[in-house]
Amino acid sequence: MQYKTIVLQLLEQHPELYQQLRKRRQLLPALETYSEQLKAFHQDEMESLLQAMPGSDPIQIKSEALEIALKTFEDRLPISTHRDENETLSLDQAMAFVRNRSSRD
């Protein structure tokens, strides 16, 4: 699975965060962290689905688990759709948020 490619595409859908990461030369470290987190979400969901639906098609399980993992990942991205247009996203806060979530999961 190409988690880094998926995460990069998701980050590109959030241009403000993507540009801040690039500008501060933090895109690659964030990509590494985010892709590890997405992979962990995916693996956890696959295990849960396999236990909940034994005997199901493994390809279907993998696909459904990825959909759930992507939703979980996107929900945890440090991006608020309710932010004031003039409010800037703090890169430090974003990275701390990700590190904090990764250590708990």
Secondary structure, DSSP 8 states (H G I E B T S, - for coil): --HHHHHHHHHHTSHHHHHHHHHTT-HHHHHHHHHHHHHHHHHHHHHHHHHHSTTS-HHHHHHHHHHHHHHHHHHHSS--TTS-TT----HHHHHHHHHHHHHH-
